[in-house]
Amino acid sequence: MNIQLPDGLRVAEEPEGLTLTNGELSVRGDFTRLKRRIREENLSRELIVRAAKFRDKNIPLTAFDATAGLGEDSFLLAAAGYDVVLYEYNQVIYALLEDCIKRAAADPDLKGAAERMHLICGDSIAAMDKGIHDVSLIILDPMFPERRKSALVKKKFQLLQMLETPCADETKLLSSALAAGARRVIVKRPAKGLPLAGKTPSWTISGSGIRYDCYPVSNMNEES
Ligand SMILES: C[S@@+](CC[C@H](N)C(=O)[O-])C[C@H]1O[C@@H](n2cnc3c(N)ncnc32)[C@H](O)[C@@H]1O
């Protein structure tokens, strides 16, 4: 792989999978650690699965993840039956995620979900601005500035944050998502963080550290 990386960082092909490392710490995509969470008895309690639930059972389980990262949110949705298109514009993070999905597809416990994940390297704002009318749900999880500073961020994820840049235009990201043609937009935020672009959600699914803000688009009376 021939991609420019910040000084001190490199991507290595380890036996466990494609790995971003600085020689001391390393990070790779890994869905195996989500196996317990995707068990039938646990999955419906996942915050993102609850945020993605539609009352109307005729709504297709199709989602668009505009900020894929290492794909964990999308993997949980895919495990819940969603077909997910994922956009990631950072080429290194894209390569880590592509490798992670490939490994998951070879694991019988993860295969079904992995096969429902369709990864694209590119800018999701451009894709949303063209209109994506065949998806029910859009997920946004742009890096928030406070996450970069947080002491709670595991050290190894700080490596990833050396590649990511905080969202430059939150208002544009959210307005593109709301106009793209999906029924609902879900935004992941820190539990006590401000809503994205200052826009109050219609409802929220909250956990101890994070929450999902929900914005219905086509039917303003819709509830989770
Ligand atoms: C905080 S991470 C997402 C983590 C993800 N929700 C997960 O569960 O692993 C945000 C990611 O979105 C990507 N990103 C931000 N804006 C984007 C855009 N407009 N198009 C594509 N990728 C974008 C960043 O490069 C970064 O990898």
The ligand as a Gaussian input file, in Angstrom:
#p B3LYP/6-31G(d) Opt

LIG

0 1
 C      -15.339000       8.717000      14.469000
 S      -15.030000       7.797000      13.028000
 C      -16.441000       6.767000      12.866000
 C      -16.403000       5.541000      13.748000
 C      -17.482000       4.545000      13.403000
 N      -18.814000       5.058000      13.707000
 C      -17.277000       3.200000      14.072000
 O      -18.234000       2.676000      14.662000
 O      -16.171000       2.636000      13.964000
 C      -15.315000       8.986000      11.757000
 C      -14.800000       8.525000      10.396000
 O      -15.510000       9.223000       9.376000
 C      -14.630000       9.526000       8.313000
 N      -15.267000      10.659000       7.597000
 C      -15.547000      11.898000       8.092000
 N      -16.165000      12.657000       7.153000
 C      -16.317000      11.863000       6.049000
 C      -16.881000      12.069000       4.759000
 N      -17.435000      13.250000       4.419000
 N      -16.856000      11.048000       3.872000
 C      -16.304000       9.852000       4.213000
 N      -15.723000       9.591000       5.413000
 C      -15.741000      10.590000       6.320000
 C      -13.313000       9.838000       9.019000
 O      -12.200000       9.681000       8.164000
 C      -13.328000       8.818000      10.155000
 O      -12.679000       7.623000       9.790000

